[in-house]
Amino acid sequence: MAKVVTFGEIMLRLAPNGYYRFFQDDQLQATFGGGEANVAVSLANYGMESVYVTKLPTHAIGQAAVNSLRYFGVDTSKIARGGDRVGIYFLEKGASQRGSVCIYDRAHSAIQEASASDFNWDEIFEGADWFHFTGITPALGANLVEICKEACIAAKAKGVKISCDLNYRGKLWTRAEAREAMTELCKYVDVCISNEEDAKDVFGIEAENTDIYGGKLNKDGYKSVAKQLADAFGFEKVAITLRSSISANDNDWAAMLYDGENYCFSKEYHLHIVDRVGGGDSFGGGLIYALLSGKDTQSAIEFAVAASALKHSIEGDFNRIGVGEVEKLAGGDGSGRVQR
């Protein structure tokens, strides 16, 4: 069984019921989620040894976050404990032409104020095969940039493969800050995951003849984006998700995986979305599983896209899906018929 380590921030997610706007009623649903935590849950659901690393307070909310991961079988033994607060994000789900809204309340969270001494990376990576982080984590502060770098150096020293989802978040840092930090961190990355916006926002690499807001994607343009990324940083593989947003509820969803020689495009799914948040993370989890399972480039991208398509049908950040369900969809059964 492969062992995957992920590192980042898990947050308390507070969201109105259904498609209500903020405080349209007096209730908020409380769950947990966050980029790398979402990946860890997906991998645990696929039967892999999944280790999640962060820092959380010892109080009841911090423990609830830990317990939410343990429920799925994620190894939480390497989580550092301390600090005063768990980061929060408020989510208002969009509908039709009204987009979703995400408001962060994560300043001074335990992980944002973590120090390098909180994590023994040599111990954490013992027996590990893969390390995953996203661009959200270094965006939390200069200390997190350094901690991520230390993690990458330790992973490389142990021969651990490293993947990174660029995941640019303009509410957390500027494009200039992102470019400086990610240019350094990507030197250690083997598999880069991006989307139609991240490569442009972080590195200024843009697909030609593409209008992400008008639903027009030029797939050939992304071949150039993938090659430019691979040539700049020596990535073994570059995955680019391709989302055509028709409305908040309806998207067309596909992806491409470049392995240095081949550009493999997945089939395209028309999604009627229940919950979009965590969709990219479920893609990352699916891709990591597929590559560690020895799938070829085409099969790997088909698995990852199918896993993500299924996540869009599930409330909450976590993808509550098993390998069999993903394989069924990737194999062509997307009818949604009742299973009896």
BALOBA-1460 file (C-alpha; in Angstrom, 3 decimals):
// residues 340
<rec num="1" residu="m" x="0.000" y="0.000" z="0.000"/>
<rec num="2" residu="a" x="1.446" y="3.373" z="-1.026"/>
<rec num="3" residu="k" x="1.902" y="6.058" z="1.622"/>
<rec num="4" residu="v" x="1.032" y="9.671" z="0.792"/>
<rec num="5" residu="v" x="1.708" y="12.700" z="3.008"/>
<rec num="6" residu="t" x="-0.224" y="15.945" z="2.507"/>
<rec num="7" residu="f" x="0.418" y="19.266" z="4.279"/>
<rec num="8" residu="g" x="-1.807" y="22.326" z="4.620"/>
<rec num="9" residu="e" x="-4.633" y="23.976" z="6.534"/>
<rec num="10" residu="i" x="-7.939" y="22.369" z="7.411"/>
<rec num="11" residu="m" x="-10.655" y="24.913" z="8.133"/>
<rec num="12" residu="l" x="-14.088" y="25.077" z="9.643"/>
<rec num="13" residu="r" x="-16.562" y="25.570" z="6.804"/>
<rec num="14" residu="l" x="-19.716" y="27.530" z="7.645"/>
<rec num="15" residu="a" x="-22.378" y="27.616" z="4.933"/>
<rec num="16" residu="p" x="-26.070" y="28.544" z="4.708"/>
<rec num="17" residu="n" x="-28.492" y="25.732" z="3.998"/>
<rec num="18" residu="g" x="-28.972" y="24.885" z="0.340"/>
<rec num="19" residu="y" x="-28.704" y="27.920" z="-1.908"/>
<rec num="20" residu="y" x="-29.629" y="30.516" z="0.704"/>
<rec num="21" residu="r" x="-27.600" y="33.691" z="0.796"/>
<rec num="22" residu="f" x="-25.621" y="34.581" z="3.914"/>
<rec num="23" residu="f" x="-28.058" y="35.019" z="6.818"/>
<rec num="24" residu="q" x="-31.119" y="34.607" z="4.651"/>
<rec num="25" residu="d" x="-31.993" y="32.278" z="7.503"/>
<rec num="26" residu="d" x="-30.429" y="31.941" z="10.942"/>
<rec num="27" residu="q" x="-28.551" y="28.653" z="10.421"/>
<rec num="28" residu="l" x="-25.093" y="27.784" z="9.104"/>
<rec num="29" residu="q" x="-23.948" y="24.224" z="8.416"/>
<rec num="30" residu="a" x="-20.605" y="23.443" z="10.065"/>
<rec num="31" residu="t" x="-18.216" y="21.010" z="8.375"/>
<rec num="32" residu="f" x="-14.470" y="20.892" z="7.727"/>
<rec num="33" residu="g" x="-12.377" y="21.130" z="4.592"/>
<rec num="34" residu="g" x="-9.237" y="22.452" z="2.987"/>
<rec num="35" residu="g" x="-7.177" y="21.649" z="-0.093"/>
<rec num="36" residu="e" x="-4.692" y="19.095" z="1.175"/>
<rec num="37" residu="a" x="-7.101" y="17.649" z="3.733"/>
<rec num="38" residu="n" x="-9.549" y="16.986" z="0.909"/>
<rec num="39" residu="v" x="-6.829" y="15.131" z="-1.010"/>
<rec num="40" residu="a" x="-5.964" y="13.092" z="2.080"/>
<rec num="41" residu="v" x="-9.584" y="11.991" z="2.486"/>
<rec num="42" residu="s" x="-9.837" y="10.948" z="-1.175"/>
<rec num="43" residu="l" x="-6.687" y="8.843" z="-0.902"/>
<rec num="44" residu="a" x="-7.881" y="7.186" z="2.306"/>
<rec num="45" residu="n" x="-11.152" y="6.334" z="0.569"/>
<rec num="46" residu="y" x="-9.127" y="4.681" z="-2.200"/>
<rec num="47" residu="g" x="-7.377" y="2.446" z="0.333"/>
<rec num="48" residu="m" x="-4.031" y="4.223" z="0.459"/>
<rec num="49" residu="e" x="-2.092" y="5.057" z="3.613"/>
<rec num="50" residu="s" x="-2.947" y="8.731" z="3.860"/>
<rec num="51" residu="v" x="-1.122" y="10.997" z="6.326"/>
<rec num="52" residu="y" x="-2.260" y="14.561" z="6.897"/>
<rec num="53" residu="v" x="0.021" y="17.165" z="8.479"/>
<rec num="54" residu="t" x="-1.014" y="20.536" z="9.863"/>
<rec num="55" residu="k" x="-1.167" y="22.386" z="13.193"/>
<rec num="56" residu="l" x="-4.376" y="22.630" z="15.203"/>
<rec num="57" residu="p" x="-5.355" y="23.903" z="18.655"/>
<rec num="58" residu="t" x="-6.005" y="21.418" z="21.436"/>
<rec num="59" residu="h" x="-9.476" y="22.802" z="22.149"/>
<rec num="60" residu="a" x="-12.761" y="21.187" z="21.108"/>
<rec num="61" residu="i" x="-12.926" y="22.739" z="17.618"/>
<rec num="62" residu="g" x="-9.372" y="21.688" z="16.828"/>
<rec num="63" residu="q" x="-10.150" y="18.172" z="18.006"/>
<rec num="64" residu="a" x="-13.325" y="18.105" z="15.916"/>
<rec num="65" residu="a" x="-11.209" y="18.872" z="12.840"/>
<rec num="66" residu="v" x="-8.901" y="15.971" z="13.714"/>
<rec num="67" residu="n" x="-11.881" y="13.684" z="14.253"/>
<rec num="68" residu="s" x="-13.375" y="14.625" z="10.875"/>
<rec num="69" residu="l" x="-10.235" y="13.199" z="9.238"/>
<rec num="70" residu="r" x="-10.032" y="10.144" z="11.457"/>
<rec num="71" residu="y" x="-13.559" y="9.215" z="10.413"/>
<rec num="72" residu="f" x="-12.249" y="8.463" z="6.925"/>
<rec num="73" residu="g" x="-9.155" y="6.630" z="8.118"/>
<rec num="74" residu="v" x="-6.669" y="9.459" z="7.575"/>
<rec num="75" residu="d" x="-3.555" y="9.174" z="9.775"/>
<rec num="76" residu="t" x="-3.557" y="12.282" z="11.998"/>
<rec num="77" residu="s" x="-0.649" y="11.260" z="14.240"/>
<rec num="78" residu="k" x="1.722" y="13.824" z="12.697"/>
<rec num="79" residu="i" x="-0.534" y="16.816" z="13.301"/>
<rec num="80" residu="a" x="1.169" y="19.362" z="15.562"/>
<rec num="81" residu="r" x="-1.034" y="20.662" z="18.373"/>
<rec num="82" residu="g" x="-1.023" y="24.205" z="19.670"/>
<rec num="83" residu="g" x="-2.090" y="27.725" z="18.779"/>
<rec num="84" residu="d" x="-5.377" y="29.451" z="19.501"/>
<rec num="85" residu="r" x="-7.713" y="29.105" z="16.561"/>
<rec num="86" residu="v" x="-8.913" y="27.056" z="13.625"/>
<rec num="87" residu="g" x="-9.228" y="28.956" z="10.357"/>
<rec num="88" residu="i" x="-12.767" y="29.508" z="9.089"/>
<rec num="89" residu="y" x="-14.239" y="30.020" z="5.668"/>
<rec num="90" residu="f" x="-17.794" y="31.068" z="4.922"/>
<rec num="91" residu="l" x="-19.293" y="29.651" z="1.739"/>
<rec num="92" residu="e" x="-22.376" y="30.851" z="-0.080"/>
<rec num="93" residu="k" x="-23.173" y="28.433" z="-2.895"/>
<rec num="94" residu="g" x="-24.015" y="30.059" z="-6.207"/>
<rec num="95" residu="a" x="-26.889" y="29.116" z="-8.491"/>
<rec num="96" residu="s" x="-27.631" y="29.821" z="-12.140"/>
<rec num="97" residu="q" x="-25.794" y="33.055" z="-13.067"/>
<rec num="98" residu="r" x="-25.009" y="33.940" z="-9.425"/>
<rec num="99" residu="g" x="-21.532" y="32.731" z="-8.545"/>
<rec num="100" residu="s" x="-20.481" y="31.188" z="-5.244"/>
<rec num="101" residu="v" x="-18.869" y="33.431" z="-2.627"/>
<rec num="102" residu="c" x="-16.046" y="32.418" z="-0.284"/>
<rec num="103" residu="i" x="-15.031" y="34.639" z="2.647"/>
<rec num="104" residu="y" x="-11.922" y="33.747" z="4.661"/>
<rec num="105" residu="d" x="-11.496" y="34.242" z="8.384"/>
<rec num="106" residu="r" x="-8.173" y="32.473" z="8.823"/>
<rec num="107" residu="a" x="-5.770" y="35.141" z="10.094"/>
<rec num="108" residu="h" x="-3.753" y="33.983" z="13.129"/>
<rec num="109" residu="s" x="-4.853" y="30.375" z="12.760"/>
<rec num="110" residu="a" x="-2.646" y="27.756" z="14.374"/>
<rec num="111" residu="i" x="-1.049" y="26.690" z="11.084"/>
<rec num="112" residu="q" x="-0.541" y="30.269" z="9.907"/>
<rec num="113" residu="e" x="1.495" y="30.941" z="13.043"/>
<rec num="114" residu="a" x="3.365" y="27.625" z="12.934"/>
<rec num="115" residu="s" x="7.143" y="27.454" z="13.008"/>
<rec num="116" residu="a" x="9.600" y="25.057" z="11.391"/>
<rec num="117" residu="s" x="10.246" y="23.392" z="14.757"/>
<rec num="118" residu="d" x="6.644" y="22.116" z="14.808"/>
<rec num="119" residu="f" x="7.409" y="19.506" z="12.126"/>
<rec num="120" residu="n" x="10.004" y="16.734" z="12.021"/>
<rec num="121" residu="w" x="9.976" y="16.076" z="8.289"/>
<rec num="122" residu="d" x="12.523" y="13.264" z="8.383"/>
<rec num="123" residu="e" x="10.207" y="11.380" z="10.715"/>
<rec num="124" residu="i" x="7.059" y="12.380" z="8.831"/>
<rec num="125" residu="f" x="8.412" y="11.100" z="5.501"/>
<rec num="126" residu="e" x="9.670" y="7.781" z="6.851"/>
<rec num="127" residu="g" x="8.314" y="5.129" z="4.477"/>
<rec num="128" residu="a" x="6.431" y="7.696" z="2.373"/>
<rec num="129" residu="d" x="6.061" y="7.425" z="-1.397"/>
<rec num="130" residu="w" x="4.465" y="10.767" z="-2.214"/>
<rec num="131" residu="f" x="4.134" y="14.307" z="-0.824"/>
<rec num="132" residu="h" x="1.402" y="16.733" z="-1.859"/>
<rec num="133" residu="f" x="0.848" y="20.398" z="-1.082"/>
<rec num="134" residu="t" x="-0.887" y="23.307" z="-2.806"/>
<rec num="135" residu="g" x="-0.151" y="26.946" z="-3.467"/>
<rec num="136" residu="i" x="-2.660" y="27.856" z="-0.774"/>
<rec num="137" residu="t" x="-0.318" y="26.773" z="2.026"/>
<rec num="138" residu="p" x="2.688" y="29.025" z="1.248"/>
<rec num="139" residu="a" x="0.202" y="31.843" z="0.627"/>
<rec num="140" residu="l" x="-0.491" y="31.895" z="4.374"/>
<rec num="141" residu="g" x="2.813" y="33.633" z="5.145"/>
<rec num="142" residu="a" x="6.572" y="33.736" z="4.681"/>
<rec num="143" residu="n" x="6.983" y="31.188" z="7.485"/>
<rec num="144" residu="l" x="4.827" y="28.720" z="5.546"/>
<rec num="145" residu="v" x="6.905" y="29.270" z="2.403"/>
<rec num="146" residu="e" x="9.971" y="28.205" z="4.376"/>
<rec num="147" residu="i" x="8.197" y="25.273" z="6.029"/>
<rec num="148" residu="c" x="7.019" y="24.039" z="2.616"/>
<rec num="149" residu="k" x="10.561" y="24.352" z="1.296"/>
<rec num="150" residu="e" x="11.949" y="22.375" z="4.223"/>
<rec num="151" residu="a" x="9.314" y="19.711" z="3.612"/>
<rec num="152" residu="c" x="10.214" y="19.506" z="-0.084"/>
<rec num="153" residu="i" x="13.949" y="19.229" z="0.663"/>
<rec num="154" residu="a" x="13.321" y="16.454" z="3.191"/>
<rec num="155" residu="a" x="11.011" y="14.635" z="0.769"/>
<rec num="156" residu="k" x="13.581" y="14.792" z="-2.023"/>
<rec num="157" residu="a" x="16.270" y="13.464" z="0.300"/>
<rec num="158" residu="k" x="14.140" y="10.368" z="0.871"/>
<rec num="159" residu="g" x="13.255" y="9.870" z="-2.790"/>
<rec num="160" residu="v" x="9.618" y="10.887" z="-2.273"/>
<rec num="161" residu="k" x="7.683" y="12.127" z="-5.318"/>
<rec num="162" residu="i" x="6.218" y="15.605" z="-4.908"/>
<rec num="163" residu="s" x="3.037" y="17.030" z="-6.415"/>
<rec num="164" residu="c" x="1.734" y="20.572" z="-6.147"/>
<rec num="165" residu="d" x="-1.577" y="22.109" z="-7.168"/>
<rec num="166" residu="l" x="-0.793" y="25.761" z="-7.954"/>
<rec num="167" residu="n" x="-4.212" y="26.860" z="-6.586"/>
<rec num="168" residu="y" x="-3.696" y="30.626" z="-6.744"/>
<rec num="169" residu="r" x="-5.867" y="32.508" z="-4.242"/>
<rec num="170" residu="g" x="-5.936" y="36.250" z="-4.836"/>
<rec num="171" residu="k" x="-7.490" y="36.867" z="-1.415"/>
<rec num="172" residu="l" x="-4.349" y="35.481" z="0.256"/>
<rec num="173" residu="w" x="-1.437" y="36.998" z="-1.695"/>
<rec num="174" residu="t" x="-0.514" y="38.973" z="-4.785"/>
<rec num="175" residu="r" x="0.533" y="37.490" z="-8.110"/>
<rec num="176" residu="a" x="4.051" y="38.830" z="-7.535"/>
<rec num="177" residu="e" x="4.276" y="37.156" z="-4.130"/>
<rec num="178" residu="a" x="2.940" y="33.931" z="-5.567"/>
<rec num="179" residu="r" x="5.402" y="33.945" z="-8.449"/>
<rec num="180" residu="e" x="8.399" y="34.515" z="-6.185"/>
<rec num="181" residu="a" x="7.455" y="31.766" z="-3.734"/>
<rec num="182" residu="m" x="6.183" y="29.191" z="-6.223"/>
<rec num="183" residu="t" x="9.160" y="29.667" z="-8.550"/>
<rec num="184" residu="e" x="11.356" y="28.487" z="-5.677"/>
<rec num="185" residu="l" x="9.088" y="25.678" z="-4.476"/>
<rec num="186" residu="c" x="8.375" y="24.290" z="-7.945"/>
<rec num="187" residu="k" x="12.071" y="23.424" z="-8.336"/>
<rec num="188" residu="y" x="11.309" y="20.400" z="-6.153"/>
<rec num="189" residu="v" x="7.999" y="19.372" z="-7.752"/>
<rec num="190" residu="d" x="7.609" y="16.306" z="-9.986"/>
<rec num="191" residu="v" x="3.904" y="16.589" z="-10.851"/>
<rec num="192" residu="c" x="2.310" y="19.998" z="-11.313"/>
<rec num="193" residu="i" x="-1.465" y="20.464" z="-11.262"/>
<rec num="194" residu="s" x="-2.933" y="23.655" z="-12.667"/>
<rec num="195" residu="n" x="-6.099" y="25.006" z="-14.239"/>
<rec num="196" residu="e" x="-6.989" y="27.511" z="-16.924"/>
<rec num="197" residu="e" x="-6.263" y="30.446" z="-14.584"/>
<rec num="198" residu="d" x="-3.463" y="29.381" z="-12.226"/>
<rec num="199" residu="a" x="-0.650" y="29.126" z="-14.775"/>
<rec num="200" residu="k" x="-1.442" y="32.654" z="-15.925"/>
<rec num="201" residu="d" x="-1.892" y="34.123" z="-12.438"/>
<rec num="202" residu="v" x="1.255" y="32.576" z="-10.961"/>
<rec num="203" residu="f" x="3.689" y="32.352" z="-13.883"/>
<rec num="204" residu="g" x="2.171" y="34.499" z="-16.626"/>
<rec num="205" residu="i" x="1.719" y="31.481" z="-18.895"/>
<rec num="206" residu="e" x="-1.558" y="31.723" z="-20.793"/>
<rec num="207" residu="a" x="-3.441" y="29.556" z="-23.281"/>
<rec num="208" residu="e" x="-4.257" y="31.400" z="-26.498"/>
<rec num="209" residu="n" x="-7.796" y="31.916" z="-27.840"/>
<rec num="210" residu="t" x="-9.445" y="30.975" z="-24.552"/>
<rec num="211" residu="d" x="-12.302" y="32.732" z="-22.754"/>
<rec num="212" residu="i" x="-12.938" y="31.008" z="-19.419"/>
<rec num="213" residu="y" x="-15.885" y="33.282" z="-18.616"/>
<rec num="214" residu="g" x="-17.542" y="32.793" z="-21.993"/>
<rec num="215" residu="g" x="-17.107" y="29.037" z="-21.883"/>
<rec num="216" residu="k" x="-14.555" y="28.900" z="-24.709"/>
<rec num="217" residu="l" x="-11.501" y="26.710" z="-24.119"/>
<rec num="218" residu="n" x="-8.856" y="26.092" z="-26.765"/>
<rec num="219" residu="k" x="-7.477" y="22.688" z="-25.870"/>
<rec num="220" residu="d" x="-4.523" y="23.039" z="-28.240"/>
<rec num="221" residu="g" x="-3.445" y="26.145" z="-26.337"/>
<rec num="222" residu="y" x="-3.051" y="24.103" z="-23.177"/>
<rec num="223" residu="k" x="-0.497" y="21.851" z="-24.823"/>
<rec num="224" residu="s" x="1.744" y="24.905" z="-25.023"/>
<rec num="225" residu="v" x="0.986" y="25.845" z="-21.401"/>
<rec num="226" residu="a" x="1.890" y="22.355" z="-20.175"/>
<rec num="227" residu="k" x="5.109" y="22.247" z="-22.165"/>
<rec num="228" residu="q" x="6.160" y="25.711" z="-20.996"/>
<rec num="229" residu="l" x="5.603" y="24.696" z="-17.373"/>
<rec num="230" residu="a" x="7.496" y="21.426" z="-17.810"/>
<rec num="231" residu="d" x="10.392" y="23.133" z="-19.607"/>
<rec num="232" residu="a" x="10.634" y="25.879" z="-16.976"/>
<rec num="233" residu="f" x="10.729" y="23.605" z="-13.940"/>
<rec num="234" residu="g" x="11.565" y="20.122" z="-15.170"/>
<rec num="235" residu="f" x="8.207" y="18.658" z="-14.151"/>
<rec num="236" residu="e" x="7.792" y="14.991" z="-15.026"/>
<rec num="237" residu="k" x="4.087" y="15.520" z="-15.579"/>
<rec num="238" residu="v" x="1.746" y="18.491" z="-15.881"/>
<rec num="239" residu="a" x="-2.002" y="18.125" z="-15.384"/>
<rec num="240" residu="i" x="-4.336" y="20.908" z="-16.441"/>
<rec num="241" residu="t" x="-8.029" y="20.865" z="-15.606"/>
<rec num="242" residu="l" x="-10.344" y="22.312" z="-18.249"/>
<rec num="243" residu="r" x="-13.578" y="23.817" z="-16.969"/>
<rec num="244" residu="s" x="-16.128" y="25.496" z="-19.222"/>
<rec num="245" residu="s" x="-18.481" y="27.376" z="-16.902"/>
<rec num="246" residu="i" x="-21.933" y="27.636" z="-18.434"/>
<rec num="247" residu="s" x="-23.432" y="28.765" z="-15.126"/>
<rec num="248" residu="a" x="-22.838" y="28.203" z="-11.412"/>
<rec num="249" residu="n" x="-24.806" y="24.949" z="-11.690"/>
<rec num="250" residu="d" x="-23.672" y="23.654" z="-15.063"/>
<rec num="251" residu="n" x="-20.078" y="23.133" z="-16.155"/>
<rec num="252" residu="d" x="-18.307" y="21.067" z="-18.768"/>
<rec num="253" residu="w" x="-15.345" y="19.330" z="-17.177"/>
<rec num="254" residu="a" x="-12.260" y="17.632" z="-18.610"/>
<rec num="255" residu="a" x="-8.486" y="17.649" z="-18.183"/>
<rec num="256" residu="m" x="-5.185" y="17.041" z="-19.915"/>
<rec num="257" residu="l" x="-2.076" y="15.216" z="-18.679"/>
<rec num="258" residu="y" x="1.308" y="15.840" z="-20.305"/>
<rec num="259" residu="d" x="4.067" y="13.327" z="-19.539"/>
<rec num="260" residu="g" x="6.905" y="14.913" z="-21.496"/>
<rec num="261" residu="e" x="5.937" y="13.144" z="-24.703"/>
<rec num="262" residu="n" x="2.184" y="12.635" z="-24.858"/>
<rec num="263" residu="y" x="-0.685" y="15.065" z="-24.407"/>
<rec num="264" residu="c" x="-3.623" y="12.983" z="-23.181"/>
<rec num="265" residu="f" x="-7.067" y="14.570" z="-22.967"/>
<rec num="266" residu="s" x="-9.853" y="12.982" z="-20.950"/>
<rec num="267" residu="k" x="-13.428" y="12.617" z="-22.047"/>
<rec num="268" residu="e" x="-15.598" y="15.611" z="-21.202"/>
<rec num="269" residu="y" x="-18.386" y="15.476" z="-18.609"/>
<rec num="270" residu="h" x="-21.361" y="17.770" z="-18.374"/>
<rec num="271" residu="l" x="-21.776" y="18.481" z="-14.666"/>
<rec num="272" residu="h" x="-24.931" y="19.592" z="-12.914"/>
<rec num="273" residu="i" x="-23.272" y="20.776" z="-9.722"/>
<rec num="274" residu="v" x="-24.367" y="20.063" z="-6.169"/>
<rec num="275" residu="d" x="-21.194" y="21.447" z="-4.541"/>
<rec num="276" residu="r" x="-18.172" y="22.653" z="-6.484"/>
<rec num="277" residu="v" x="-15.779" y="23.235" z="-3.572"/>
<rec num="278" residu="g" x="-13.207" y="20.456" z="-3.353"/>
<rec num="279" residu="g" x="-13.640" y="19.497" z="-7.007"/>
<rec num="280" residu="g" x="-10.046" y="20.330" z="-7.865"/>
<rec num="281" residu="d" x="-8.755" y="18.535" z="-4.787"/>
<rec num="282" residu="s" x="-10.649" y="15.398" z="-5.730"/>
<rec num="283" residu="f" x="-8.962" y="15.624" z="-9.127"/>
<rec num="284" residu="g" x="-5.581" y="15.816" z="-7.397"/>
<rec num="285" residu="g" x="-6.371" y="12.868" z="-5.145"/>
<rec num="286" residu="g" x="-7.548" y="10.833" z="-8.108"/>
<rec num="287" residu="l" x="-4.438" y="11.652" z="-10.111"/>
<rec num="288" residu="i" x="-2.079" y="10.734" z="-7.267"/>
<rec num="289" residu="y" x="-3.889" y="7.433" z="-6.735"/>
<rec num="290" residu="a" x="-3.869" y="6.629" z="-10.444"/>
<rec num="291" residu="l" x="-0.153" y="7.349" z="-10.874"/>
<rec num="292" residu="l" x="0.829" y="5.413" z="-7.759"/>
<rec num="293" residu="s" x="-1.325" y="2.521" z="-8.976"/>
<rec num="294" residu="g" x="0.710" y="2.315" z="-12.161"/>
<rec num="295" residu="k" x="-1.940" y="3.558" z="-14.579"/>
<rec num="296" residu="d" x="-0.706" y="4.851" z="-17.934"/>
<rec num="297" residu="t" x="-1.084" y="8.522" z="-18.829"/>
<rec num="298" residu="q" x="-4.477" y="8.202" z="-20.528"/>
<rec num="299" residu="s" x="-5.944" y="5.948" z="-17.843"/>
<rec num="300" residu="a" x="-4.611" y="8.217" z="-15.088"/>
<rec num="301" residu="i" x="-6.246" y="11.338" z="-16.458"/>
<rec num="302" residu="e" x="-9.521" y="9.503" z="-17.057"/>
<rec num="303" residu="f" x="-9.569" y="8.302" z="-13.436"/>
<rec num="304" residu="a" x="-8.750" y="11.745" z="-12.033"/>
<rec num="305" residu="v" x="-11.418" y="13.530" z="-14.068"/>
<rec num="306" residu="a" x="-14.059" y="10.924" z="-13.240"/>
<rec num="307" residu="a" x="-13.226" y="11.201" z="-9.520"/>
<rec num="308" residu="s" x="-13.628" y="14.959" z="-9.686"/>
<rec num="309" residu="a" x="-16.849" y="14.754" z="-11.699"/>
<rec num="310" residu="l" x="-18.363" y="12.580" z="-8.965"/>
<rec num="311" residu="k" x="-17.244" y="14.988" z="-6.234"/>
<rec num="312" residu="h" x="-19.316" y="17.762" z="-7.815"/>
<rec num="313" residu="s" x="-22.376" y="15.701" z="-6.864"/>
<rec num="314" residu="i" x="-21.526" y="15.576" z="-3.147"/>
<rec num="315" residu="e" x="-22.164" y="18.168" z="-0.431"/>
<rec num="316" residu="g" x="-19.141" y="19.311" z="1.546"/>
<rec num="317" residu="d" x="-15.427" y="19.501" z="0.787"/>
<rec num="318" residu="f" x="-14.688" y="15.787" z="1.100"/>
<rec num="319" residu="n" x="-15.143" y="13.338" z="-1.781"/>
<rec num="320" residu="r" x="-17.046" y="10.368" z="-0.360"/>
<rec num="321" residu="i" x="-16.302" y="8.093" z="-3.293"/>
<rec num="322" residu="g" x="-14.563" y="4.724" z="-3.657"/>
<rec num="323" residu="v" x="-12.387" y="3.311" z="-6.429"/>
<rec num="324" residu="g" x="-15.164" y="1.157" z="-7.871"/>
<rec num="325" residu="e" x="-17.462" y="4.125" z="-8.396"/>
<rec num="326" residu="v" x="-14.715" y="6.087" z="-10.128"/>
<rec num="327" residu="e" x="-13.743" y="3.179" z="-12.363"/>
<rec num="328" residu="k" x="-17.389" y="2.700" z="-13.343"/>
<rec num="329" residu="l" x="-17.741" y="6.296" z="-14.486"/>
<rec num="330" residu="a" x="-14.310" y="6.373" z="-16.142"/>
<rec num="331" residu="g" x="-15.330" y="3.218" z="-17.988"/>
<rec num="332" residu="g" x="-18.273" y="4.976" z="-19.575"/>
<rec num="333" residu="d" x="-21.251" y="4.446" z="-17.244"/>
<rec num="334" residu="g" x="-22.364" y="7.971" z="-16.480"/>
<rec num="335" residu="s" x="-26.082" y="7.314" z="-16.753"/>
<rec num="336" residu="g" x="-26.836" y="8.007" z="-13.100"/>
<rec num="337" residu="r" x="-29.336" y="5.167" z="-13.102"/>
<rec num="338" residu="v" x="-30.483" y="3.678" z="-9.803"/>
<rec num="339" residu="q" x="-28.185" y="0.868" z="-8.643"/>
<rec num="340" residu="r" x="-30.239" y="-2.120" z="-7.451"/>
